[in-house]
Amino acid sequence: MKQIVDKVKDSIDRMPTLSPVIHKINEVANNVKSSAQELTDVIQLDPVLTAKVIRMVNSAYFGLSQEIKSLKQAVVMLGINTIKNVALSSAMLGKLALKGNTALDEQGFWKHSLGVAVASKMLARGRGIDDNQVEEYFIAGLIHDIGKVLINNFFPEQMNAIMERLGDDGNGDDILTVEKKVLGLTHEEIGIAIGKKWRFSNSLLYAVGRHHQPLMEGPSALYSMMVCVADTFAKSMAIGFSGNSRVEPVPEAVWQALEYDEARVLEILSGINEEIEKAVVFLT
Protein backbone atom coordinates (compact mmCIF):
# COMPACT_ATOMS: atom_id res chain seq x y z
CA MET A 1 0.00 0.00 0.00
CA LYS A 2 2.86 2.40 0.80
CA GLN A 3 4.08 1.98 -2.78
CA ILE A 4 0.74 3.15 -4.16
CA VAL A 5 0.60 6.09 -1.74
CA ASP A 6 4.10 7.14 -2.83
CA LYS A 7 3.03 6.91 -6.48
CA VAL A 8 -0.02 9.07 -5.76
CA LYS A 9 2.18 11.72 -4.14
CA ASP A 10 4.53 11.59 -7.12
CA SER A 11 1.55 12.00 -9.46
CA ILE A 12 0.45 15.11 -7.55
CA ASP A 13 3.93 16.55 -8.07
CA ARG A 14 3.52 15.90 -11.80
CA MET A 15 0.17 17.68 -12.02
CA PRO A 16 0.43 20.82 -14.17
CA THR A 17 0.75 24.11 -12.33
CA LEU A 18 -1.49 27.12 -12.83
CA SER A 19 0.06 29.97 -14.78
CA PRO A 20 1.76 32.89 -12.98
CA VAL A 21 -1.01 35.11 -14.36
CA ILE A 22 -3.61 33.22 -12.27
CA HIS A 23 -1.57 33.65 -9.10
CA LYS A 24 -1.22 37.36 -9.87
CA ILE A 25 -4.99 37.62 -10.45
CA ASN A 26 -5.58 36.13 -6.99
CA GLU A 27 -3.06 38.48 -5.45
CA VAL A 28 -4.65 41.58 -7.01
CA ALA A 29 -8.23 40.46 -6.29
CA ASN A 30 -7.46 39.72 -2.64
CA ASN A 31 -6.01 43.20 -2.08
CA VAL A 32 -8.82 45.51 -0.97
CA LYS A 33 -6.95 48.48 -2.43
CA SER A 34 -6.90 47.02 -5.96
CA SER A 35 -8.82 48.75 -8.73
CA ALA A 36 -10.78 47.38 -11.69
CA GLN A 37 -8.00 48.63 -13.97
CA GLU A 38 -5.32 46.72 -12.06
CA LEU A 39 -7.23 43.44 -12.39
CA THR A 40 -7.91 44.17 -16.07
CA ASP A 41 -4.20 44.78 -16.71
CA VAL A 42 -3.25 41.43 -15.15
CA ILE A 43 -5.87 39.31 -16.95
CA GLN A 44 -4.95 40.91 -20.28
CA LEU A 45 -1.47 39.42 -19.95
CA ASP A 46 -3.17 36.19 -21.11
CA PRO A 47 -5.11 36.86 -24.35
CA VAL A 48 -6.77 33.41 -24.38
CA LEU A 49 -8.00 33.85 -20.82
CA THR A 50 -9.21 37.36 -21.64
CA ALA A 51 -11.33 36.06 -24.52
CA LYS A 52 -12.77 33.28 -22.33
CA VAL A 53 -13.73 35.69 -19.56
CA ILE A 54 -15.52 38.05 -21.96
CA ARG A 55 -17.36 35.12 -23.57
CA MET A 56 -18.46 33.78 -20.19
CA VAL A 57 -19.70 37.11 -18.82
CA ASN A 58 -21.84 37.52 -21.94
CA SER A 59 -23.47 34.12 -21.42
CA ALA A 60 -26.96 33.43 -20.08
CA TYR A 61 -25.36 32.48 -16.75
CA PHE A 62 -24.89 36.13 -15.81
CA GLY A 63 -27.98 37.37 -17.67
CA LEU A 64 -26.69 40.90 -18.26
CA SER A 65 -28.97 43.30 -20.13
CA GLN A 66 -26.17 44.64 -22.33
CA GLU A 67 -23.28 43.10 -24.23
CA ILE A 68 -19.91 43.36 -22.51
CA LYS A 69 -17.28 44.34 -25.08
CA SER A 70 -14.21 44.87 -22.92
CA LEU A 71 -12.58 43.27 -19.91
CA LYS A 72 -12.60 46.56 -18.00
CA GLN A 73 -16.36 46.83 -18.56
CA ALA A 74 -16.80 43.25 -17.28
CA VAL A 75 -14.87 44.00 -14.07
CA VAL A 76 -16.83 47.20 -13.46
CA MET A 77 -20.20 45.51 -14.11
CA LEU A 78 -19.64 42.28 -12.15
CA GLY A 79 -17.00 43.21 -9.61
CA ILE A 80 -13.42 42.15 -8.97
CA ASN A 81 -14.26 39.00 -6.98
CA THR A 82 -16.68 37.61 -9.57
CA ILE A 83 -14.25 38.14 -12.45
CA LYS A 84 -11.46 36.58 -10.39
CA ASN A 85 -13.58 33.46 -9.92
CA VAL A 86 -14.51 33.30 -13.61
CA ALA A 87 -10.82 33.47 -14.54
CA LEU A 88 -9.86 30.93 -11.87
CA SER A 89 -12.49 28.39 -12.92
CA SER A 90 -11.53 28.73 -16.57
CA ALA A 91 -7.84 28.20 -15.83
CA MET A 92 -8.40 25.21 -13.53
CA LEU A 93 -10.82 23.34 -15.78
CA GLY A 94 -8.29 23.64 -18.59
CA LYS A 95 -5.94 21.49 -16.49
CA LEU A 96 -8.49 18.89 -15.40
CA ALA A 97 -9.46 16.83 -18.44
CA LEU A 98 -10.35 13.22 -17.65
CA LYS A 99 -8.10 10.72 -19.42
CA GLY A 100 -7.52 7.01 -19.29
CA ASN A 101 -9.66 3.95 -19.81
CA THR A 102 -11.99 3.85 -16.81
CA ALA A 103 -15.70 3.52 -16.17
CA LEU A 104 -15.86 7.19 -15.12
CA ASP A 105 -17.62 9.12 -17.87
CA GLU A 106 -16.22 12.62 -18.41
CA GLN A 107 -19.54 14.19 -19.40
CA GLY A 108 -21.34 12.69 -16.41
CA PHE A 109 -18.53 13.67 -14.04
CA TRP A 110 -18.53 17.32 -15.05
CA LYS A 111 -22.32 17.49 -15.13
CA HIS A 112 -22.32 16.33 -11.51
CA SER A 113 -19.60 18.85 -10.64
CA LEU A 114 -21.57 21.62 -12.34
CA GLY A 115 -24.71 20.54 -10.48
CA VAL A 116 -22.88 20.76 -7.15
CA ALA A 117 -21.49 24.16 -8.16
CA VAL A 118 -24.92 25.56 -9.03
CA ALA A 119 -26.52 24.03 -5.93
CA SER A 120 -23.78 25.47 -3.69
CA LYS A 121 -24.33 28.92 -5.16
CA MET A 122 -28.12 28.67 -4.82
CA LEU A 123 -27.83 27.52 -1.20
CA ALA A 124 -25.42 30.37 -0.42
CA ARG A 125 -27.76 32.88 -2.01
CA GLY A 126 -30.71 31.34 -0.14
CA ARG A 127 -28.83 31.93 3.08
CA GLY A 128 -28.45 35.62 2.22
CA ILE A 129 -24.75 35.55 1.42
CA ASP A 130 -23.60 38.62 -0.51
CA ASP A 131 -23.59 38.41 -4.32
CA ASN A 132 -19.86 39.21 -4.33
CA GLN A 133 -19.24 35.97 -2.44
CA VAL A 134 -21.72 33.49 -3.91
CA GLU A 135 -19.47 32.84 -6.93
CA GLU A 136 -16.85 31.52 -4.50
CA TYR A 137 -19.35 28.84 -3.48
CA PHE A 138 -19.92 28.03 -7.16
CA ILE A 139 -16.18 27.47 -7.65
CA ALA A 140 -16.01 25.38 -4.47
CA GLY A 141 -18.71 23.08 -5.80
CA LEU A 142 -17.23 22.93 -9.29
CA ILE A 143 -13.84 21.65 -8.13
CA HIS A 144 -14.88 19.64 -5.05
CA ASP A 145 -13.98 16.30 -6.70
CA ILE A 146 -10.67 17.25 -8.34
CA GLY A 147 -8.96 14.48 -6.39
CA LYS A 148 -10.96 11.98 -8.45
CA VAL A 149 -9.47 13.42 -11.64
CA LEU A 150 -5.98 12.45 -10.52
CA ILE A 151 -7.10 8.97 -9.45
CA ASN A 152 -8.83 8.47 -12.80
CA ASN A 153 -5.92 9.73 -14.91
CA PHE A 154 -2.99 8.14 -13.09
CA PHE A 155 -4.56 5.08 -11.42
CA PRO A 156 -7.30 3.76 -13.73
CA GLU A 157 -7.17 0.23 -12.31
CA GLN A 158 -7.77 1.52 -8.79
CA MET A 159 -10.49 3.90 -9.99
CA ASN A 160 -12.38 1.02 -11.58
CA ALA A 161 -11.96 -1.05 -8.40
CA ILE A 162 -13.32 1.81 -6.26
CA MET A 163 -16.31 2.30 -8.55
CA GLU A 164 -17.03 -1.44 -8.62
CA ARG A 165 -17.02 -1.70 -4.82
CA LEU A 166 -19.28 1.33 -4.45
CA GLY A 167 -21.66 0.21 -7.17
CA ASP A 168 -22.60 -3.20 -5.79
CA ASP A 169 -25.80 -2.56 -3.87
CA GLY A 170 -25.56 0.82 -2.18
CA ASN A 171 -24.66 -0.77 1.16
CA GLY A 172 -21.38 -1.27 2.96
CA ASP A 173 -18.44 1.13 3.22
CA ASP A 174 -18.67 4.80 2.33
CA ILE A 175 -16.53 6.26 -0.47
CA LEU A 176 -13.69 7.49 1.75
CA THR A 177 -13.33 4.07 3.40
CA VAL A 178 -13.29 2.31 0.02
CA GLU A 179 -10.71 4.72 -1.41
CA LYS A 180 -8.51 4.27 1.64
CA LYS A 181 -8.66 0.48 1.28
CA VAL A 182 -7.92 0.49 -2.45
CA LEU A 183 -5.55 3.44 -2.80
CA GLY A 184 -4.30 4.36 0.66
CA LEU A 185 -5.54 7.94 0.22
CA THR A 186 -8.95 9.52 -0.36
CA HIS A 187 -9.98 11.88 -3.14
CA GLU A 188 -10.39 14.55 -0.44
CA GLU A 189 -6.77 14.16 0.70
CA ILE A 190 -5.55 14.19 -2.89
CA GLY A 191 -7.71 17.23 -3.64
CA ILE A 192 -6.18 19.17 -0.73
CA ALA A 193 -2.68 18.38 -2.00
CA ILE A 194 -3.58 19.64 -5.49
CA GLY A 195 -5.23 22.71 -3.96
CA LYS A 196 -2.10 23.56 -1.98
CA LYS A 197 -0.01 23.20 -5.12
CA TRP A 198 -2.40 25.55 -6.91
CA ARG A 199 -2.50 27.95 -3.93
CA PHE A 200 -6.22 27.67 -3.21
CA SER A 201 -7.76 29.87 -0.54
CA ASN A 202 -8.57 28.10 2.73
CA SER A 203 -12.26 28.21 1.80
CA LEU A 204 -11.65 26.25 -1.40
CA LEU A 205 -9.22 23.88 0.31
CA TYR A 206 -11.79 22.87 2.90
CA ALA A 207 -14.57 22.53 0.32
CA VAL A 208 -12.33 20.15 -1.64
CA GLY A 209 -10.95 18.37 1.41
CA ARG A 210 -13.88 18.22 3.81
CA HIS A 211 -17.12 17.92 1.81
CA HIS A 212 -17.78 14.39 3.12
CA GLN A 213 -16.76 15.23 6.69
CA PRO A 214 -17.52 18.95 6.94
CA LEU A 215 -15.81 21.34 9.29
CA MET A 216 -18.22 22.53 11.95
CA GLU A 217 -16.50 25.74 13.01
CA GLY A 218 -14.08 28.36 11.74
CA PRO A 219 -14.23 30.82 8.83
CA SER A 220 -14.13 28.09 6.16
CA ALA A 221 -16.70 25.78 7.75
CA LEU A 222 -19.64 27.17 5.78
CA TYR A 223 -18.01 26.25 2.47
CA SER A 224 -17.48 22.61 3.38
CA MET A 225 -21.01 22.34 4.82
CA MET A 226 -22.67 23.94 1.78
CA VAL A 227 -20.77 21.71 -0.65
CA CYS A 228 -21.64 18.66 1.48
CA VAL A 229 -25.36 19.44 1.19
CA ALA A 230 -25.08 20.38 -2.50
CA ASP A 231 -23.21 17.15 -3.30
CA THR A 232 -25.79 15.04 -1.49
CA PHE A 233 -28.72 16.62 -3.29
CA ALA A 234 -27.03 16.54 -6.72
CA LYS A 235 -26.65 12.78 -6.25
CA SER A 236 -30.19 12.33 -4.98
CA MET A 237 -31.49 14.26 -8.01
CA ALA A 238 -29.29 12.15 -10.36
CA ILE A 239 -27.47 15.19 -11.75
CA GLY A 240 -24.55 13.63 -13.61
CA PHE A 241 -22.41 10.84 -12.18
CA SER A 242 -19.22 11.26 -10.16
CA GLY A 243 -18.20 7.62 -9.88
CA ASN A 244 -20.78 6.44 -7.38
CA SER A 245 -24.49 7.10 -6.96
CA ARG A 246 -24.67 6.25 -3.27
CA VAL A 247 -26.42 9.06 -1.40
CA GLU A 248 -24.80 9.45 2.00
CA PRO A 249 -26.95 11.33 4.53
CA VAL A 250 -26.08 14.88 5.50
CA PRO A 251 -24.78 14.81 9.10
CA GLU A 252 -27.36 16.08 11.58
CA ALA A 253 -24.84 18.59 12.93
CA VAL A 254 -24.66 20.19 9.47
CA TRP A 255 -28.44 20.62 9.30
CA GLN A 256 -28.37 22.25 12.73
CA ALA A 257 -25.46 24.55 11.90
CA LEU A 258 -27.04 25.71 8.63
CA GLU A 259 -30.53 25.92 10.14
CA TYR A 260 -31.81 24.12 7.04
CA ASP A 261 -33.87 21.01 6.57
CA GLU A 262 -34.53 18.87 3.51
CA ALA A 263 -37.74 20.70 2.61
CA ARG A 264 -36.01 24.10 2.69
CA VAL A 265 -33.15 22.84 0.51
CA LEU A 266 -35.57 21.42 -2.06
CA GLU A 267 -37.39 24.76 -2.09
CA ILE A 268 -34.15 26.68 -2.72
CA LEU A 269 -33.05 24.24 -5.45
CA SER A 270 -36.41 24.15 -7.23
CA GLY A 271 -35.02 25.85 -10.37
CA ILE A 272 -31.68 24.08 -10.43
CA ASN A 273 -32.01 22.43 -13.86
CA GLU A 274 -32.55 25.77 -15.58
CA GLU A 275 -29.57 27.26 -13.72
CA ILE A 276 -27.36 24.33 -14.74
CA GLU A 277 -28.25 24.92 -18.40
CA LYS A 278 -27.10 28.52 -18.05
CA ALA A 279 -23.86 27.46 -16.34
CA VAL A 280 -22.80 24.97 -19.05
CA VAL A 281 -20.66 27.77 -20.52
CA PHE A 282 -18.11 27.03 -17.77
CA LEU A 283 -17.45 23.63 -19.35
CA THR A 284 -17.06 24.81 -22.95
DAVEN-V193621 format. One record per backbone hydrogen bond with DSSP energy under -0.5 kcal/mol. CO is the residue of the C=O (numbers start at 1). NH is the residue of the N-H. If there is no record, write none. Layout:
CO;NH + CO;NH
This chain:
1;5 + 2;6 + 3;7 + 4;8 + 5;9 + 6;10 + 7;11 + 8;12 + 9;13 + 10;14 + 12;15 + 19;22 + 19;23 + 20;24 + 21;25 + 22;26 + 23;27 + 24;28 + 25;29 + 26;30 + 28;31 + 30;32 + 31;34 + 35;39 + 36;40 + 37;41 + 38;42 + 39;43 + 40;44 + 42;45 + 43;46 + 45;47 + 46;50 + 47;51 + 48;52 + 49;53 + 50;54 + 51;55 + 52;56 + 53;57 + 54;58 + 56;59 + 59;62 + 59;63 + 67;69 + 70;74 + 71;75 + 72;76 + 73;77 + 74;78 + 75;79 + 79;83 + 80;84 + 81;85 + 82;86 + 83;87 + 84;88 + 85;89 + 86;90 + 87;91 + 88;92 + 89;93 + 90;94 + 92;95 + 93;96 + 100;102 + 103;105 + 105;109 + 106;110 + 107;111 + 108;112 + 108;241 + 109;113 + 110;114 + 111;115 + 112;116 + 113;117 + 114;118 + 115;119 + 116;120 + 117;121 + 118;122 + 119;123 + 120;124 + 121;125 + 122;126 + 123;127 + 124;129 + 125;128 + 130;133 + 130;134 + 131;135 + 133;136 + 133;137 + 134;138 + 135;139 + 136;140 + 137;141 + 138;142 + 139;143 + 141;144 + 143;146 + 145;148 + 145;149 + 146;149 + 146;150 + 147;151 + 148;152 + 149;153 + 150;154 + 150;155 + 151;155 + 155;159 + 156;160 + 157;161 + 158;162 + 159;163 + 160;164 + 161;165 + 162;166 + 163;167 + 165;168 + 174;178 + 175;179 + 176;180 + 177;181 + 178;182 + 179;183 + 179;184 + 179;185 + 180;184 + 186;190 + 187;191 + 188;192 + 189;193 + 190;194 + 191;195 + 192;196 + 193;197 + 194;198 + 195;200 + 196;199 + 201;205 + 202;206 + 203;207 + 204;208 + 205;209 + 206;210 + 218;221 + 220;223 + 220;224 + 221;225 + 222;226 + 223;227 + 224;228 + 225;229 + 226;230 + 227;231 + 228;232 + 229;233 + 230;234 + 231;235 + 232;236 + 233;237 + 234;239 + 235;238 + 238;240 + 246;248 + 251;254 + 251;255 + 252;256 + 253;257 + 254;258 + 255;259 + 255;260 + 261;265 + 262;266 + 263;267 + 264;268 + 265;269 + 267;270 + 269;272 + 271;275 + 272;276 + 273;277 + 274;278 + 275;279 + 276;280 + 277;280 + 278;61 + 278;281 + 279;282 + 280;283 + 281;284
